Amino acid sequence: MNDKYIKNTLNNIKREKLLSITNVSIMTLTFLILGIFITVIAVSQSILRTLEQQAQVTIFFKDDFTEDKILALKDQLSGDERIFNINFVSKEDAYNIFREINKDDPILLESVTSSILPASLEVRAKDLGDLPKLAEEFNQFDGVEEVRFFSDVIGRFKKFSTIAYTAGFVLVFVFFVISYSVVIATLRTTIHSKGTELEVMKLVGATNAYVKMPLIYQGIFYGFVASFVSGALLVFVINIMVHFRAVPVSIGLGFLPNFSISSLLFSFILWFVLILSGALLGFLGSFFAVKRYLKY
C-alpha cells in the first residue's frame, strides 16, 4: 500500500469530518445489527438442536402390563429404522426421578410410592418429523395407558425463529443499503469538493491510480473502522452474556451437524467476519462512487 495514497486518504477524511463520523456511525450500526442477527441465528439453532435431541415420545403403561412385556416391546421397537434410541424407565426409576424433582416438598413425597407411578418407555426418533406418526402408532399398543408428545414446544420455537430470521434479514438489508448509499454520498461530496484539485493533479501528470486509490481507501477505511468497533462491542457483550448464562457456553453451527464451538471462539470468528464484510462493503461503495463520479 503506497504511503502517498494513505496520506491523501487521511487528508480526505479530515476535510470531511462530519460526513466521516456520520458514515462510520451508520455503518457501525449496520454491522451491529448484522452481528446480532448472526448471533441470534447461531444461538437459536443451538437451542433448536438441543430441543430436537431431547424431544421424545413417552409411553406410559398400565399397572397390569408387566416389565417383561414392556422390555419385549422395547426389543420389538428397537428394530424400527425410524427410532434412534429407547430408554426403559421402571416404576422405581420413576419414583427416584420424582423424589429428586420434589426433594424440597417432604409432605408430597410421603404421599407417593413407587407403586402408583407408571413404568414407561422414552422413544427418540432419528428424524423429528417421525415423532407425531410414532406417537399415533404407540397409542394403539396393548397395555398403553397414555402417550405424551410435546410437539408444540418445538413448533412454537421454530415459529419464533422464523420471525426473528425474517425481521433480522430485512433490517440487515435495509441498513446495508443505507450504508452503501452513505459511502457513495460521502465520496461524491469529496470528489465534488476537490474537483479543481483533481483536475490540476491530472494536468500535471498524476496517474489514474494516484487520484482514485485514496478515495477507494477512504471507503475501505470507513467499513473497516465501523466493523472493527461493532465486532469489538459484540465480543464484549457475548462474553458478558455467557458469564451470566444468557447464551450457551457452546454454540452449534446449523450447517455442520453435531459440531459446535465455544461462545468465545464464535465471538472472535464473528468479529473477523464482520471486519471482512465491512472492508468489502466500503470497497464496493467507494469503487462504484469513483467509477460513477470520476470519468477517467
DODREN-740709 format. One record per residue (C-alpha): residue number from 1; residue in three letters; x, y negated, z. Coordinates in pm, 1 decimal, padded with zeros to 6 digits. Each point is the difference from the previous one (the first is absolute). Layout:
N
[atom NUM 'ala' [X Y Z]]
...
***
This chain:
296
[atom 1 'met' [00000.0 00000.0 00000.0]]
[atom 2 'asn' [00154.6 -00330.4 -00113.4]]
[atom 3 'asp' [00072.1 -00253.6 00278.4]]
[atom 4 'lys' [-00113.9 -00285.9 -00223.5]]
[atom 5 'tyr' [-00338.6 00168.1 -00045.5]]
[atom 6 'ile' [-00036.5 00035.3 00377.8]]
[atom 7 'lys' [00097.2 -00362.4 00059.1]]
[atom 8 'asn' [-00252.5 -00123.6 -00256.5]]
[atom 9 'thr' [-00265.7 00227.2 00149.3]]
[atom 10 'leu' [00052.4 -00143.9 00349.7]]
[atom 11 'asn' [-00010.1 -00352.9 -00141.1]]
[atom 12 'asn' [-00334.0 00074.9 -00167.9]]
[atom 13 'ile' [-00141.7 00134.8 00326.2]]
[atom 14 'lys' [00115.9 -00305.0 00198.0]]
[atom 15 'arg' [-00159.4 -00235.4 -00252.2]]
[atom 16 'glu' [-00336.9 00174.4 00030.3]]
[atom 17 'lys' [-00003.1 00064.0 00375.4]]
[atom 18 'leu' [-00376.7 -00024.3 00048.9]]
[atom 19 'leu' [-00078.0 00219.5 -00298.8]]
[atom 20 'ser' [00266.1 00248.5 00108.2]]
[atom 21 'ile' [-00140.7 00023.1 00353.4]]
[atom 22 'thr' [-00354.5 00040.5 -00136.5]]
[atom 23 'asn' [00114.7 00266.0 -00242.7]]
[atom 24 'val' [00188.1 00200.6 00261.3]]
[atom 25 'ser' [-00290.5 -00029.0 00247.1]]
[atom 26 'ile' [-00258.5 00129.6 -00247.1]]
[atom 27 'met' [00227.6 00281.6 -00114.3]]
[atom 28 'thr' [00076.3 00092.8 00360.7]]
[atom 29 'leu' [-00373.7 00032.2 00064.6]]
[atom 30 'thr' [-00031.0 00211.1 -00315.0]]
[atom 31 'phe' [00265.9 00246.3 00111.8]]
[atom 32 'leu' [-00135.9 00009.8 00354.3]]
[atom 33 'ile' [-00335.3 00107.4 -00141.4]]
[atom 34 'leu' [00171.0 00249.8 -00230.7]]
[atom 35 'gly' [00200.9 00143.5 00291.1]]
[atom 36 'ile' [-00307.4 00023.7 00221.8]]
[atom 37 'phe' [-00190.2 00166.7 -00284.5]]
[atom 38 'ile' [00274.9 00260.2 -00051.5]]
[atom 39 'thr' [00021.9 00060.6 00375.5]]
[atom 40 'val' [-00377.5 00045.5 00031.8]]
[atom 41 'ile' [00005.6 00251.5 -00286.4]]
[atom 42 'ala' [00289.9 00196.7 00151.9]]
[atom 43 'val' [-00143.6 00000.7 00353.8]]
[atom 44 'ser' [-00351.5 00089.5 -00115.6]]
[atom 45 'gln' [00140.0 00283.1 -00213.4]]
[atom 46 'ser' [00185.1 00131.9 00305.5]]
[atom 47 'ile' [-00314.4 -00018.9 00213.5]]
[atom 48 'leu' [-00208.6 00161.4 -00273.5]]
[atom 49 'arg' [00254.2 00279.9 -00038.8]]
[atom 50 'thr' [-00009.4 00060.9 00377.3]]
[atom 51 'leu' [-00379.4 00004.9 -00001.4]]
[atom 52 'glu' [-00002.8 00241.5 -00291.4]]
[atom 53 'gln' [00249.3 00227.7 00173.6]]
[atom 54 'gln' [-00212.0 -00002.0 00315.9]]
[atom 55 'ala' [-00332.6 00032.4 -00180.6]]
[atom 56 'gln' [-00149.4 00337.9 00062.6]]
[atom 57 'val' [-00318.2 00200.2 00017.9]]
[atom 58 'thr' [-00063.6 00141.2 00346.8]]
[atom 59 'ile' [-00216.8 00312.6 00021.9]]
[atom 60 'phe' [-00159.0 00059.1 00342.2]]
[atom 61 'phe' [-00126.4 00350.5 00071.7]]
[atom 62 'lys' [-00283.8 00134.2 00212.0]]
[atom 63 'asp' [00089.0 00158.1 00335.1]]
[atom 64 'asp' [-00103.8 00348.0 -00119.1]]
[atom 65 'phe' [00238.7 -00018.2 -00295.8]]
[atom 66 'thr' [00312.0 00171.3 00139.6]]
[atom 67 'glu' [00361.0 -00105.5 -00043.1]]
[atom 68 'asp' [00070.3 00313.7 -00205.7]]
[atom 69 'lys' [-00264.4 -00104.3 -00250.7]]
[atom 70 'ile' [00133.3 -00356.3 -00008.1]]
[atom 71 'leu' [00356.3 00121.3 -00060.9]]
[atom 72 'ala' [-00126.0 00234.0 -00273.1]]
[atom 73 'leu' [-00173.5 -00295.8 -00164.0]]
[atom 74 'lys' [00322.0 -00201.1 00033.8]]
[atom 75 'asp' [00192.9 00271.9 -00185.8]]
[atom 76 'gln' [-00268.1 00005.4 -00266.8]]
[atom 77 'leu' [00011.2 -00378.9 -00048.0]]
[atom 78 'ser' [00380.4 00000.0 -00013.0]]
[atom 79 'gly' [-00027.9 00157.3 -00343.5]]
[atom 80 'asp' [-00193.2 -00300.1 -00134.0]]
[atom 81 'glu' [00233.7 -00199.3 -00226.5]]
[atom 82 'arg' [-00170.7 -00326.5 00093.8]]
[atom 83 'ile' [00096.0 00033.4 00366.6]]
[atom 84 'phe' [00333.9 -00132.6 00122.8]]
[atom 85 'asn' [-00011.6 00095.6 00366.9]]
[atom 86 'ile' [-00233.7 00165.0 00252.0]]
[atom 87 'asn' [00037.8 -00032.8 00374.9]]
[atom 88 'phe' [-00194.5 00210.1 00250.4]]
[atom 89 'val' [-00106.1 -00176.7 00320.7]]
[atom 90 'ser' [-00122.4 00240.5 00268.2]]
[atom 91 'lys' [-00235.2 -00091.6 00283.5]]
[atom 92 'glu' [00298.8 -00028.7 00233.5]]
[atom 93 'asp' [00186.2 -00220.6 -00246.1]]
[atom 94 'ala' [-00307.2 -00221.6 -00035.1]]
[atom 95 'tyr' [-00027.6 -00022.9 00379.1]]
[atom 96 'asn' [00367.9 -00100.5 00033.6]]
[atom 97 'ile' [-00047.0 -00269.8 -00264.1]]
[atom 98 'phe' [-00313.1 -00118.3 00180.0]]
[atom 99 'arg' [00187.3 -00016.8 00331.2]]
[atom 100 'glu' [00283.9 -00201.6 -00152.3]]
[atom 101 'ile' [-00239.0 -00250.1 -00158.9]]
[atom 102 'asn' [-00205.2 -00041.8 00317.9]]
[atom 103 'lys' [00273.7 00037.4 00262.5]]
[atom 104 'asp' [-00099.1 -00331.8 00159.3]]
[atom 105 'asp' [-00360.2 00110.8 00055.4]]
[atom 106 'pro' [00007.4 00280.9 00263.4]]
[atom 107 'ile' [-00378.4 00002.3 00044.9]]
[atom 108 'leu' [-00048.1 00083.2 -00367.5]]
[atom 109 'leu' [00269.6 00269.7 00015.2]]
[atom 110 'glu' [-00174.3 00172.1 00290.8]]
[atom 111 'ser' [-00320.1 00033.4 -00201.8]]
[atom 112 'val' [00161.8 00162.2 -00305.0]]
[atom 113 'thr' [00144.9 00349.1 -00037.8]]
[atom 114 'ser' [00159.9 00173.7 -00293.8]]
[atom 115 'ser' [-00304.1 00223.5 -00043.1]]
[atom 116 'ile' [-00222.7 -00284.6 -00118.0]]
[atom 117 'leu' [00246.0 -00129.9 -00261.1]]
[atom 118 'pro' [-00013.8 00158.7 -00346.7]]
[atom 119 'ala' [00287.3 00168.3 -00179.3]]
[atom 120 'ser' [00080.3 -00155.7 -00334.8]]
[atom 121 'leu' [00204.4 00006.7 -00318.8]]
[atom 122 'glu' [00169.1 -00317.5 -00123.3]]
[atom 123 'val' [00032.5 00011.0 -00377.4]]
[atom 124 'arg' [00211.9 -00234.3 -00210.6]]
[atom 125 'ala' [-00017.3 -00002.6 -00378.5]]
[atom 126 'lys' [00277.4 -00048.1 -00254.8]]
[atom 127 'asp' [-00218.2 -00255.1 -00177.3]]
[atom 128 'leu' [-00203.9 -00243.4 00208.5]]
[atom 129 'gly' [-00277.5 00014.3 -00260.1]]
[atom 130 'asp' [-00062.0 00368.2 00080.1]]
[atom 131 'leu' [-00096.9 -00064.9 00363.9]]
[atom 132 'pro' [-00369.9 -00089.7 -00062.5]]
[atom 133 'lys' [-00046.3 00314.6 -00210.4]]
[atom 134 'leu' [00172.7 00216.5 00261.9]]
[atom 135 'ala' [-00211.4 -00152.0 00279.1]]
[atom 136 'glu' [-00314.7 00086.3 -00193.2]]
[atom 137 'glu' [00117.3 00360.0 -00050.4]]
[atom 138 'phe' [00098.5 00045.4 00365.5]]
[atom 139 'asn' [-00351.1 -00095.1 00111.4]]
[atom 140 'gln' [-00127.0 00318.1 -00168.9]]
[atom 141 'phe' [00224.5 00238.7 00197.9]]
[atom 142 'asp' [-00142.3 00230.4 00267.9]]
[atom 143 'gly' [00069.6 -00107.1 00356.9]]
[atom 144 'val' [00061.2 -00365.5 -00087.0]]
[atom 145 'glu' [-00165.9 -00239.5 00242.1]]
[atom 146 'glu' [00120.6 -00329.7 -00147.3]]
[atom 147 'val' [00237.8 -00135.1 -00264.0]]
[atom 148 'arg' [00150.9 -00345.2 00052.3]]
[atom 149 'phe' [00162.4 -00199.6 -00274.6]]
[atom 150 'phe' [00065.7 -00371.5 00051.9]]
[atom 151 'ser' [00018.7 -00098.7 -00365.7]]
[atom 152 'asp' [-00130.6 -00351.9 00060.3]]
[atom 153 'val' [00320.5 -00114.3 00175.7]]
[atom 154 'ile' [00220.6 00061.1 -00303.8]]
[atom 155 'gly' [-00267.0 -00130.0 -00234.8]]
[atom 156 'arg' [-00030.6 -00327.8 00188.6]]
[atom 157 'phe' [00376.4 -00043.3 00017.7]]
[atom 158 'lys' [00034.2 00059.5 -00374.6]]
[atom 159 'lys' [-00270.9 -00259.0 -00060.4]]
[atom 160 'phe' [00181.5 -00251.3 00220.6]]
[atom 161 'ser' [00329.8 00074.1 -00177.5]]
[atom 162 'thr' [-00157.8 -00053.5 -00342.2]]
[atom 163 'ile' [-00138.7 -00339.1 00106.1]]
[atom 164 'ala' [00337.7 -00100.0 00149.0]]
[atom 165 'tyr' [00185.9 00107.9 -00316.0]]
[atom 166 'thr' [-00237.1 -00192.6 -00226.7]]
[atom 167 'ala' [00009.5 -00318.7 00207.9]]
[atom 168 'gly' [00379.1 00022.1 00034.3]]
[atom 169 'phe' [00053.0 00054.6 -00371.3]]
[atom 170 'val' [-00218.8 -00299.4 -00089.2]]
[atom 171 'leu' [00180.8 -00226.0 00250.0]]
[atom 172 'val' [00344.5 00109.2 -00121.9]]
[atom 173 'phe' [-00098.8 -00053.7 -00363.0]]
[atom 174 'val' [-00143.9 -00346.1 00069.2]]
[atom 175 'phe' [00306.0 -00115.3 00194.1]]
[atom 176 'phe' [00238.8 00144.6 -00257.1]]
[atom 177 'val' [-00176.1 -00204.1 -00267.5]]
[atom 178 'ile' [00015.2 -00310.2 00222.1]]
[atom 179 'ser' [00370.1 00052.8 00075.1]]
[atom 180 'tyr' [00081.6 00059.1 -00364.6]]
[atom 181 'ser' [-00187.6 -00319.1 -00093.9]]
[atom 182 'val' [00176.6 -00200.6 00269.7]]
[atom 183 'val' [00342.6 00113.8 -00122.9]]
[atom 184 'ile' [-00088.3 -00107.2 -00352.9]]
[atom 185 'ala' [-00144.9 -00331.8 00119.8]]
[atom 186 'thr' [00308.0 -00072.7 00211.9]]
[atom 187 'leu' [00241.1 00070.4 -00282.8]]
[atom 188 'arg' [-00213.2 -00194.9 -00245.5]]
[atom 189 'thr' [00027.7 -00301.4 00232.7]]
[atom 190 'thr' [00375.0 00053.0 00029.8]]
[atom 191 'ile' [00042.1 00025.7 -00376.6]]
[atom 192 'his' [-00209.9 -00311.4 -00064.3]]
[atom 193 'ser' [00180.3 -00202.5 00268.6]]
[atom 194 'lys' [00335.7 00098.4 -00148.4]]
[atom 195 'gly' [-00109.3 -00034.6 -00361.4]]
[atom 196 'thr' [00248.6 -00273.6 -00094.0]]
[atom 197 'glu' [00280.5 00161.7 00197.5]]
[atom 198 'leu' [-00052.7 00334.6 -00173.4]]
[atom 199 'glu' [-00002.1 -00163.4 -00342.2]]
[atom 200 'val' [00329.1 -00180.9 00076.1]]
[atom 201 'met' [00154.2 00327.1 00118.9]]
[atom 202 'lys' [-00096.9 00165.8 -00328.1]]
[atom 203 'leu' [00141.0 -00293.1 -00201.0]]
[atom 204 'val' [00339.2 00025.0 00172.8]]
[atom 205 'gly' [00023.3 00370.8 -00077.1]]
[atom 206 'ala' [-00158.2 00182.6 00294.6]]
[atom 207 'thr' [-00097.8 00355.0 -00088.8]]
[atom 208 'asn' [-00358.4 00125.6 00026.2]]
[atom 209 'ala' [00103.5 00223.1 00292.2]]
[atom 210 'tyr' [00151.9 -00296.5 00186.8]]
[atom 211 'val' [-00329.5 -00187.1 -00026.0]]
[atom 212 'lys' [-00240.4 00290.6 00056.0]]
[atom 213 'met' [00171.2 00223.3 00255.8]]
[atom 214 'pro' [-00019.2 -00244.1 00296.8]]
[atom 215 'leu' [-00376.1 -00024.9 -00058.7]]
[atom 216 'ile' [-00036.8 00377.4 -00009.8]]
[atom 217 'tyr' [00212.9 00034.7 00313.7]]
[atom 218 'gln' [-00228.1 -00255.8 00163.7]]
[atom 219 'gly' [-00302.3 00226.2 -00049.9]]
[atom 220 'ile' [00192.4 00304.4 00123.8]]
[atom 221 'phe' [00108.6 -00199.8 00305.5]]
[atom 222 'tyr' [-00361.0 -00081.4 00087.9]]
[atom 223 'gly' [-00104.0 00363.7 -00032.0]]
[atom 224 'phe' [00299.5 00131.7 00193.3]]
[atom 225 'val' [-00035.1 -00241.6 00293.4]]
[atom 226 'ala' [-00377.7 00050.2 00024.9]]
[atom 227 'ser' [00020.7 00381.1 -00011.1]]
[atom 228 'phe' [00298.1 00007.0 00238.2]]
[atom 229 'val' [-00185.8 -00206.9 00261.3]]
[atom 230 'ser' [-00327.3 00191.7 -00035.3]]
[atom 231 'gly' [00184.8 00334.1 00013.2]]
[atom 232 'ala' [00186.9 -00102.6 00315.1]]
[atom 233 'leu' [-00328.6 -00100.6 00164.7]]
[atom 234 'leu' [-00158.7 00333.6 -00092.6]]
[atom 235 'val' [00296.6 00199.4 00135.0]]
[atom 236 'phe' [-00033.2 -00186.5 00330.6]]
[atom 237 'val' [-00379.6 00040.0 00018.9]]
[atom 238 'ile' [-00001.9 00370.1 -00100.1]]
[atom 239 'asn' [00258.3 00089.4 00263.6]]
[atom 240 'ile' [-00186.5 -00198.6 00266.7]]
[atom 241 'met' [-00316.3 00191.0 -00095.5]]
[atom 242 'val' [00188.4 00331.1 00019.4]]
[atom 243 'his' [00119.8 -00096.4 00349.2]]
[atom 244 'phe' [-00360.5 -00057.7 00109.2]]
[atom 245 'arg' [-00118.3 00309.2 -00195.1]]
[atom 246 'ala' [-00222.1 -00204.6 -00229.2]]
[atom 247 'val' [00144.4 00188.6 -00300.2]]
[atom 248 'pro' [00138.1 00356.6 -00019.2]]
[atom 249 'val' [00365.9 00063.7 00084.3]]
[atom 250 'ser' [00032.6 00174.4 -00335.4]]
[atom 251 'ile' [-00178.7 -00088.9 -00321.6]]
[atom 252 'gly' [-00085.6 00247.1 -00272.6]]
[atom 253 'leu' [00029.6 -00079.9 -00368.1]]
[atom 254 'gly' [-00322.5 00091.9 -00176.0]]
[atom 255 'phe' [00169.2 00087.0 -00329.7]]
[atom 256 'leu' [00240.6 00242.2 00177.3]]
[atom 257 'pro' [-00198.8 00267.4 00185.1]]
[atom 258 'asn' [00140.0 00117.5 00335.7]]
[atom 259 'phe' [00263.2 -00274.2 -00001.4]]
[atom 260 'ser' [00023.5 -00284.7 00248.1]]
[atom 261 'ile' [00257.2 -00254.3 00116.6]]
[atom 262 'ser' [00044.1 -00200.9 00316.9]]
[atom 263 'ser' [-00183.8 -00330.0 00017.9]]
[atom 264 'leu' [00333.9 -00177.8 00048.0]]
[atom 265 'leu' [00137.7 00143.8 -00323.7]]
[atom 266 'phe' [-00330.0 -00071.5 -00174.9]]
[atom 267 'ser' [00017.3 -00367.4 00104.3]]
[atom 268 'phe' [00350.7 -00040.6 -00146.8]]
[atom 269 'ile' [-00095.9 00178.2 -00322.5]]
[atom 270 'leu' [-00301.4 -00231.6 -00022.4]]
[atom 271 'trp' [00231.0 -00299.1 00053.2]]
[atom 272 'phe' [00223.8 00117.7 -00286.3]]
[atom 273 'val' [-00301.0 00054.7 -00228.5]]
[atom 274 'leu' [-00131.6 -00348.5 00078.0]]
[atom 275 'ile' [00337.7 -00159.7 -00078.0]]
[atom 276 'leu' [00013.5 00177.4 -00336.9]]
[atom 277 'ser' [-00359.6 -00102.6 -00072.8]]
[atom 278 'gly' [00071.9 -00360.0 00100.4]]
[atom 279 'ala' [00308.2 -00027.4 -00218.9]]
[atom 280 'leu' [-00189.4 00155.5 -00291.1]]
[atom 281 'leu' [-00298.0 -00232.9 00039.1]]
[atom 282 'gly' [00231.6 -00301.8 00022.2]]
[atom 283 'phe' [00192.3 00112.9 -00306.8]]
[atom 284 'leu' [-00312.2 00055.6 -00208.3]]
[atom 285 'gly' [-00153.2 -00332.9 00100.7]]
[atom 286 'ser' [00316.8 -00196.8 -00071.7]]
[atom 287 'phe' [00079.3 00190.7 -00320.1]]
[atom 288 'phe' [-00337.7 -00071.8 -00156.0]]
[atom 289 'ala' [00002.1 -00360.6 00125.9]]
[atom 290 'val' [00337.0 -00060.4 -00165.0]]
[atom 291 'lys' [-00111.6 00176.6 -00316.3]]
[atom 292 'arg' [-00315.8 -00210.2 -00015.4]]
[atom 293 'tyr' [00133.7 -00344.9 00091.4]]
[atom 294 'leu' [00352.9 00010.5 -00142.6]]
[atom 295 'lys' [-00007.7 00035.9 -00377.3]]
[atom 296 'tyr' [00359.4 00117.7 -00041.2]]
***
